[in-house]
């Protein structure tokens, strides 16, 4: 079933299908993380229905976004989302397999690549029975090295690759970045509370960057009272309600 939501009253609206990978906290977290500037050329790998592009455009309206997505149904909704918000001049939607360089945009043509890639290794654990959910949640059709290879190809020298990922695969992620000539530069761990261990991370890697990693203060989702943290509320645009 197709559903509609809105980032904040009067803000961007977006359609999503509850049979596809639904909007989640990880997309909003990643949407708050990249360092943006006017005119930035941005590519979202595995864009789904285009929510991440909308989140970034809500922060910086003068971006140029290219969404790359494998599933036709998601690409169709992403196009509707762009049209519904009057962003067809800012958002380009491509149905493409990021594993195939011939289907991707020109190499070196982006300043920033973002991705909310599949977290789970299909060879190590269960995969969702539903085909669309399986593609979104596990790497049965696209592995971490394939995502990193595509990002490294699309970025200009000095460009950034930002993604959200599981902390349990951090070592694998860093090794993969180095394999494709990207240097981790900013790292932020995401914790439910100050006392809990982090399960997610936000990483910014620079193509051709020099060694030197800045570890930012952790992003806390809940305060000591168990309520939503002020930062998470801002990430969800509740300050605009």
N, C-alpha and C positions, 0 to 999 in steps of 0.2 A: 504494500500500500504506500502511495506517495503522500508524504506529510510536508507541512510547511512550518517554519519557525522564523524568528527574527532575532538579530543580535541584540538589539535594544529598541524600545519604542521609537519609531521613526528611522531606525537604522536599516541596514541591509537585510532583506528577506532571503531565505534559502529553502529550496526543496530538497528532500532526501527520500530515499525508499527504505522502508524498514526491512526489506529483504536483502539490501546491500549493506555494506559496512556503515553503521550509523555514526553520527557525530558524537565525539567523546571528548573527555577532558584532555587527552593527549594532543588533539588537534588545537585546542585553545591554548595549551601551554606552548606549543611550538609557534603558534601565531604571535605570541608575545615576545619571542626570543631574538629573532634576527635584528641586526642593526640596519635600519632602512634610511634611504635618502631619495629625494625626488629623481625621477627618471630611471630608477634602477630596473634593469632587465632581469626578470625572475622566471624561473621554471620550477614547477611542482611536479615531481616524479611520482606517479601513482596517485594522481590528484583526486580520485573518486568523483564526487559530485561538485567539487570546486570550493568547498568550505574554506580551506586554508587560504586560498587566494583572496577570498572575501575578507577574512580576518586581517590579512596583511594590508589590503586596500583600505580597510577601516582605519588603520594606523597611519598610512601614507597613501593618499589618493592618487599620487602621480607616479605610480608603479606601472610597469608593463608586464603582464602576467601571461605565461604560456602553461596551460595545464596538459600534462601527458598522462593518459589513462588507457588501460587495456580493454575494459568492459564497456561495450557500446551503450548499455542502458545508463551507466554512470555519466558517460560523455554527453548523452542527450540531456540529462538533468543539469549538468554543468552549463551547457549552452543556454538552457532556460533560465538558470540562475543569473547568468551574465545579462541576458536580455531584460529580465524582470527588474534588475537594479540599474539599468541604463549604462552598463559597463562593457558593451560589445566592442567599444573602441580601446578598451584597456585589457580585455581578456580574450585570449585565443585558446580554443579547445582542440586538442588533437587526440584521435584514437590511434594509439601506437603501442608497440611492444618495446619497452625500454631496453630489452636484451638485444635488440637488432639495431645497430648503429645507423643502418640505411633508413630506418623509420623515424629517427630522431632529428631535431633541428640541427642546424649547422654547428660544428664543433667550435668551442670558444666563443659562443655568441651570448653568454649570460654572465651577469655580475653575481648573481645569487641563485643557487639551487636549493630547494627545500624538499624534504620527504618525511612522511610518517610511514616508514617501511614495515613490512611484516615482521613481527617480533620473534616468532617462534620457528625453530628449525624443524621442518616436517619430518626429518629423519630421526628426530629425538623424541617426538611426542605426538599426541593426538591432533588431528586436523578437523576443523569444523565440517560436519556432514554437508551442509549447504555449500554449494560451489562458490558462490559470491563471497560468503564469509570466509571460506577456506583460503581463497586468493588474498583477501585483505589481512587475515590474521597470521598466516604461515607462509613460508617461502617455497611452497610446492611449485609455484610457477615463476618465482623471481627470488634469487638469493641475495644476501647482503653484498657479496662481492659484485654481483651484477648491477645493483643499485649504485654502488660506489664507482664502478667503472663508467656508468652512464653519466653520473655527476661530474667525474673528473674530465670526461670528454667534453661536456657541454660548457664547463666553466672557462672563462678567460683566465689568463695567468693573474694571480692575485685575487681572484674571485672566491666567494665563500660558499661552503656547503653546510647547511644547518639541518639537523634532524633530531627527532625524539626516539629513544631506544631504551631497551631494558638494561639495567646495570649489570645483570648476570652475564651479559655478553660484551662488556666494556672492553676487555682485552682483545677480543676478536674484532671489535669495531675499530680500535686504534690501529691494529695491525693492517686491517683492510684499508684504512685511510692512507697509511704510509705506502701500501702497495700501489696505490693510484696517485701518488705524488701530492697528497693533501696532508697538511700538518695540523693536528688539533691545536686550537688557539684559545677557545673559551669553553669551559665546562661548568654546567650547573646541575647538581643533583636535586631530585624532587622527592620530598618526604611527606608522608601523610601528616605526621606531627614531629615535633622536635625530638621526641624520644624514639621514633620508629626508624628502621633502616630504610634507605632509599631504594625504590624499585625502578624508577625511571631516571633518565638523564637527558639533558639537552646539550648538544655539542655543536660548536661552530669550528669548522676546519677550513684552512686557507690553501688554495692551490698554489704550490710552489713556495709556501710560507717557511720561515725560519723556525727552528725549534724554540719552544717557550710557551707553556700552557698557563693560562690564568684560570684558577678555580674560584668561581663566584660563590657567595653565600648560598646555602640551600634554599630552595623554594618550598615553603611550608604550605600545605593545603588546608590544614586545620590549626586553630589556635589552641591554647591551653584549655579553653572552655569547650573544646570539641566543635566549635562553630567554624564556618568557612573563614579562612584568613582574609584580611583586608586586601592582600595582593591577589589572591585568587578571585575575589569579588571584582577587582579592577580588570583582571584578565577576561572575565565574563561580561565586561561592560556594565556592571551593575551601578557604577558611578554615573552612568548616563540615563538611568531609569528615573 
